[in-house]
Amino acid sequence: MSALLAAGASVDATADFDRTPLDIAAAKGHAATVTVLTAAASVNAADSFQDTPLDRAAAGGLAVAATTAHNAASAASASTS
């Protein structure tokens, strides 16, 4: 993942239903990937169903990914306040 980002891969590129790499990583429970992506991705970006990466992780019962996404979203919200 780090090599892709270093090569210029877009962390906010979208796929089906406007899902980003962060959405997909959170939904699959890939906490390490979520951690890497939250450093640069739009952590509060909603897909076409208005779900965020945190919503996806929580819906799947993926506690580690949900906690990581939640912490990133909280930090992002605090920095814009």
N, C-alpha and C positions, 0 to 999 in steps of 0.2 A: 504494500500500500504506500509506504513512504517513497519508494522508487517512482511509482506512478505520479504521486503528487510533485515530487522533485522534477519530473519530466514535463510538468505543466498540465496534468489531467485536471479537469474541472470538478471541484468538489460539489458544485451545485448543478451539475448537468442533470437533466430529468429523463426518465424512461416512461414506461406505461403509467398512466394515471398521475403524472407529474411527480413520481417518486424519485428521490435523490439517492445517491449512494448511502448517505447517512440513514435514510428511511429503511433501506433494504438491510443494512448492517444491524440496525436496531431491531428490526422485525425478526431477524434470524438469530439474534442473541450474541452477535460477535462483538463482545465488549471491548476487546483490544482495538478493533477497527473503529468502533464508535469513538473511542478515546482519541485516536489519531485524527479522525474526520472532524470532531468537534473543535479542534484547534483552528480550523479555517472555514468550515461549512456554516451555512445559515441554519442554526439549530432550531429555530422556531418556524421554519418554512413548512407550510401545510401542503399536502397533496390534493388531488382533485376531490377527495372525500372530506377535506378539511382536517385530516389527521396529521399530527406532527410525529417526528421520530420517537418522542416520549410516548405518545399514544400507542404507536405500533409495538414498542417494547413492552409496555404495560399490558396491552391486550393479549400478548403471547405469554404472559407470566414470566418474562425474562428479567429477573430482578437486577442483575448486574448491569445489563445494557440499559434498563430503565433508570437506574440510579445514575449512571454516567450521563445519559441524555438529560435527565432532570437537572443535575448539577451544572451542565453546560448551558441549559436554557435559563437557569436562574442567574448564572453569571452574565449571560448576554442581556437579560432584562435589567440587571443592576447597572450594567455599563451604559444603558441607554436612558436611565432615569436621571 
